[in-house]
Amino acid sequence: MLKKQYLFLLLIFSIVINCSPKNDVNLEESNRDAGSEISVESPVTEKQGLGNLCSGEAECKDFCSKNRGQCEAYCRGKQIEICRIIFPPGENSHGNYMPVTSCIGKGIVTFTSPPMLIGDIELIEPIGLMIGGHVTPIDHGYYYAKGWLSPGNREDATKFRDIMAPASGIVTSVQSMPQEYSSSSIGDYRLVIHHTCSFYTIYIHVNQLSEKLRAIADTQNTAAVEAGEVIGKAPGFDFSVHNDEITLSGFIVPETYAAEPWKLHNVDMFDYFAEPTRTQLLDKNIRQKEPRGGKIDYDIDGKLVGNWFEENTNGYFGKTEYQSMSGYWSTHLAFAYDGLDPSLVIVSMGDYDGEAQQFAVRGNAPDPAEVGIQNGLVKYELVSFGYKTEEGDEWNRQNFARISRAYGYDEQVAGVALAQMLEGRKIKFEAFPGKKAAEVSGFTDKARIYER
């Protein structure tokens, strides 16, 4: 977790999450690669590709050499020749065109261990925040240890705290964060634990790994873990829970998120913990509004609310030239609600005067959930925002507090945003930094079209 001041990227670490259930094997057996022959639909042609990721054999080979995780996620379960070319049968794949993730059974499990000792936790933030390059509501929450410093004391291993598996399962992926987004010179890893084939947890920014997981880091090997087992250390980390048997209804074009398919299956990050652990974790959660675990999917067909992506930029993936690195979010746009107090409207932009930024709306209106084609041109004055604690103090964004409300600094207008629904799933948008409403009368030739 790179706190507010840092931008980071998750989508290059797309993980194979639709794994075949193996109900009659034990944990030791589940660590073995499994595979079966697949049929091929048709020979590759120059026009074939991996959806919006790439087209043609040469381009896709080059792309997948740099973005293997995304290509694996796309190819999983697809019987197309170009996937077999990019992931050919080999000694480690037992005849498959790519390794099969080990997992056992389906359905949910109960978490019996917190991801960090309760006494070590300073605060927890839920899913749904919008911070910098996380332009659309964030699909993971944040755990911060006591004594953490913003942006993070990650070069001093004496400040690290144990990170634990919440339940038994198979660690199906341990991948290093790219240098551009690494939080520490000590190390930085993203982990996926499949508790069943359809239910899994994701950890990000784990700075030290357990000996068991160091042995499989950046390989295609797997390892079994037990509830409460220490899997790594860090002063803080990202955490999320996913259930493939549930698909969020507030993403009205699921294909848009092919680069990060786990987003579609986010579930409440507190609900699966047994008591008293669930209540203890909620007591560390700064969000007091329901749902306590937050929300990320706000799309309503025909309304302004929700996520938008500049047309012809591959949805969440962004422009191909970014190669999943810094700036992919510049084509993202969201009209959503604050992650700690959903009564506050937030306009989150990937390119606001060249930077990704988030603002509240002066007067907190109009509500984007009520803006449709019939409203024509809508003008928002953009303002900074803050939080009040239950004690009435301004939250310092560093220490635990129960957040009472979020509010905009209406007297400090930073700019203007214009939006107009053109069709049910297409809008025109333009931002005017440094302007006030009276100074903006309409779109200029810099306006962009967004879609979903």
N, C-alpha and C positions, 0 to 999 in steps of 0.2 A: 504494500500500500504506500504509494507515494502521496503524501497528504497534499492539501489544496494546491500548494505551489508547484507540484510536479504533475506532468501529464504522462500517462502511460497507456500502453496498448495491450489488449488481450487477444486480438483476433488472429495473430500469427500462431497462437497456440491452440487452434481448433483441435479438439480431441474426439476420437472415435467414441461416440456415446450410445450407439445402437448396437449393443453386443448380444450375441446369441446365448440364450440361457443354457446352463449346464446343471441340471437339477440333481444328477446322480454322481457328482464328483466331490472330493474333499478339497480343502484349501490348498493343500500341497499340489494336487493334480491341476488345480485351476491356474497355477502359475505357468503351465506349459502352453506353448502356442497351439492353437487349434485351427483347423482349416478344412475346407471341402472344395471340390471342383465347382467352378461356375461356368455357365455358358456365356457365349458372346453374341450380342444382338446383331452386330454388323461390323464390317471392316472400317477402320478409321479413314476418314476423308479429311481434306485440307480444311473443311469448314467445321469439323467436329471440334468440340472443346469441352471445358468444364464450366458450363453455365456462364456466368458473368466473369469468372476468374481469368479465363484465357481461351484462345481459339487456335486450332492447328497444333500438330504434334510438336513442332520446334518451339513455338511460344509457350506451350504448356509444360514442356520439359524444363525450360528455363525458369518459368514461374514457380514450378513445384520444387525446384532445387533450392529456392529461397523461401518458399512458403509451404513446406511439406504438410504441416498440420491442416491447413485449409484444404489442400488437395485430398488428403486422406478422408477428411470429413465429407467432402463432396462425393468421393468415389465409393464410400462405404455402402454396400448393398446394391450398387448399380452395375448392371451387366453390360458394360460398354467397353469396347476394345481399347480406347485411348487410356483408360485407367489401367488396363493390363500392361500397356506399353510403358507407362510411367512407373508402375509398381509391378515389375515382372516377377514370375514365380522364382523362388530361390530357396536355398538350403534352410533359411530360417522361417520361411513362410509355409512350408509343407504343401506346396502346390497352389496356394492362394496368390492373388495378385498383390496382396498386402497383408501384413500380420493381422490376426484377429485378436481383439482385446479380450482378456480373460474376465469372466464374471460368473456369478452363480444366481440362478433363479430370477424372479421378478417381484415387484411389489415393494412397499415401503418397509423400513425397519424403525425401531425406536432407538434414539441416541441416548446412551447411558453415561457418557462422559462429556464435559464441556470441552470446547476446542482449546481453551486456555484455563488454567486454574482460576477459580472465581476470585480468590484473593489477589491474583496478579493483574486483574482487569481494571483499568481506569475507566474506560467507557466503551460503548458499542454504538456504532451508527448503522442504521438499517439500509436496505436497498432503496434505490429511487432518488438518491442525490444527483445533482447535475453540477459538475466541477470541471472547469477548464475544458480539456479535450474530451472529457466524458460529457458530450453535448446532450445525448439522449439519456434518460434516467438510467442510473448505473445498476447493473445486474448483480452486484455483490455488496455485502456489508463490510464493515471495518471493525476489527478488534484492536484496541490500543492498550498496551500494558502501562501500569503505573510507572511514572517517571519518564515516560516517552517525551521526546522533544520534537517540535515541528521544525523542519519536515521529517525528522526522525534521527535518533541516535543509533544509526546502523553500522557505524564503524567501530563501536566498542562492544565486543561480544559479552562483556561482563553485564551489560544492560539487557541482554536477550532473555526471554522467558520461554518456557517449554510450550510447544504446540502439540496438540494431541488429536488422535483419531476419535471421533464421536461414537463410533460403533465399529464392529469388525467389518472387514471388507478386503478388497483387492486394490492396491495402488496400481492403477493402469497407466499412469503417465507421470513422469518426473522430468520436467523440461526447464532448462536455464532460460531466464529472461534475456532478451537481446541486450547488448551493452548499452544501447541508446536509452533503454528503459530500466536498467538495473538500478536497484536502490542502494547497493553496497558493493564495495570491492571485495568483501568477504564472500559474497555469493548471493544469488537471488533465484528462486525457483517457483514454478507453478506445479501444483500437484492435483491429481484427480483420484479420488477413492470411490470405486464402485462398490456400494454396499449390497446392491443386487444389480442385475443387468439394466434395470430401468430407474434406479434410484442412486444418486451419487452426490458427493460434495466436492467443491473446488476450493483450493487454497492458493493464494497468490502472494508473492513477496515473502517467502520463507527463506531466511538468510543462511541458516545452517541446517543440514539434513542429518537425520540419524544415520548410523553406520549402514543399516540395512538399505536405506533409500539412496545413500551415496553410491552404493554398488550398482544401482540401476538407472542413475541419472543420465538423461540424454541417450538412453537406449530404448529398445522396444520390449524390454523385459518387465515383469510385474513382480509384486511382492505382497504377501498377505500381512495384514495388521489386525490387531485386536483393539477393542474399545479401551480408551485411556492410554494406549501406547504412544510414547513420545515419538513423533515423526520429524520434528525439527525444532528450530528456535528462531525467534525474532522479537523485536520490541513491539511489533504490531504486524497485522496481516489482513488480507482480504478473505472473506468467507462467504460461500453461497451454497444453497441446497437446490437440487434439481430432480424432477420426477417426470420421466418421459411419458408416463401414462396420463399426464395433465398438460394441456396446451393452453397458454394464455389467450383469452379471447380479444384482448385489447391490442393485438398486432394484426390488423386486418389484411395485410399482405405478408404472410409468413416467409415467402421466398426472399423477401428483402433482407432477411437476416441469415442467409446461407453461410456467411463468413463466421458467424457466431451462433450456431443453431441452439446451443444450450439456453440462450435467452428465452426462447419460446416456452421453456419448461421450468422456469423459476418458480419456487414455492417458498412459503414463509420460512425464514431462517431460524425461527424459534419454535415453531409448532411441533417439531418431531422429537424434542428433548423430553425425557421423563422428568417428573417432579421428584425432588424440589429443584432440579437443575434448570428447568424452563423458567420458573419464577425468579431464580437467582440471576439468570442471564437477562431477563426482562428488566430487572432492577438496575442493571448497568446500561440499559438502552436509553439514550437521551430522547428518543421520539416517544411522546405520550399519546399521540392521536392514533386512532384506529385506521387501518390495521397497523399494529405495532411493528410488524416486520417490514412495512413499506410497500410500495407499488411501483411498477415500471411500465405498464402497458395502458396507455390512455387513448389510443386511436378510437375515433367514432367516425364511421363512414359519412361523408358529406359535411363534416364539421372541421374547424380549424385545429381543434385540440389533437395532440399526439405528435408522433415523429414524422419528419419529412426529410427527403433527400433530393439534392439537386438532380434534375433529370439527366439521364444518360451518364450517371456516375456510379453505377453498379450497387445501388442501395447502400447498406451499411458498410460495405467494403470500401467505398470511395473510389477515387480515380486510380486507375491501374498504375500510373507513374509513381504513386507514393509507395508502392511495393510493401504495403502494410506498415510503413514506418511513419515517423512524425508528420502530422498534417492530414492523415486520412479523414479526420473528422471535419475538415474545413467545408465539406459539402453537406454536413448534417445541420438540422434545424429542429427545434422542438418547442411546442407550446404546451406546457405541462404545469405541474403543481409542485411546490416545494417539498423536498424529501422528508422534512421534519414537521412541517405544518401545511397540509394540503389545501388549506384555505387561501394560500397565497399563490397567485398566478406568476409563473416564471416563463420568460422568453429566453431560450438557450440557443446561442448561435455559434456555429463553427468558424464563421468568418465575420467578425465585427471589427472593422478597421484593421484587418490582418491578423486578428487573434480570436481564439475561442473564448467567449465570455457569456455570463449569465446575468440577467437583470430581473427585478420585479417590475410591475407595471404601475405607474402613477394612478392612484385611485382604485387599483386592483380590479379594473374593468376595461373593456367587456370580457366576460368569461369566454375563453376560446371554445368551450363546449357548446356555446350557444351561437357561435358565428358560422354562418353558412353562405351559400352563393347569394342569397337574397340580401345579405348585409352589404354587399359591394365592398368598397375600400374601407379598411379598418385601420385606425391610427392608434399606436401605443406610444406613450412617453415612457422611456426606460429609466429606472432608478435603481440604485444600490439597495441592499436589504440586510437586515440583521435579525437577531433572535433575543427574546426576553425569556429569562428563566422563571420558574414558578415563584421565586422570591422577588421578581420584578427587576432583576439586574440584567445588564447586557451580557450575553454569553461570550466568554473569551475564546471559544473554539479550541480550547486546550484541555480543560478539566471537565470532569463529569458534572452535568447539571440536567435537571428535568426541564425540557423546553416547553414553555407555555404557549408561545406564539412566534411566528415570523412576521415581519412587517417591512414595508418599503420606506425609504427616506424620501418622501414625496416632494420635499422642498429642494432636492438635489437632482434635477433632471440631467441625465448624461447623454441622452440621444433619443431618437425616434425610430420606430419600426413601422413599416407599412406592410399590410398583408391583404390579399384579396383571393377568395376562393374562385377559381376559374371553372373547375369541374369538381365532381365529388371527391376525386383523388388527385387534384392538381391545384397548386396555388402560385401566385406571384408574390415575391417578397423582396424588400429592400430595406437596409438599415442606414440611418443617417447619424453617425456619431457627432456629438457636440451640438446638435440642433434641438430646438423645441418645436412643439406641435404647430405653432403659428408660422414657423419658418419652412414648413414642408407642406406642399400642396398636392403632390402626386409623384408617381414613379418617374425615374430617369432611365436613360439607356443602360444603367448599371443594374437594373432590377434583374432577378433571376427567377426561373421557373423551378418549382420543387414538386415532387410527386411521391406517391407511395403505392 
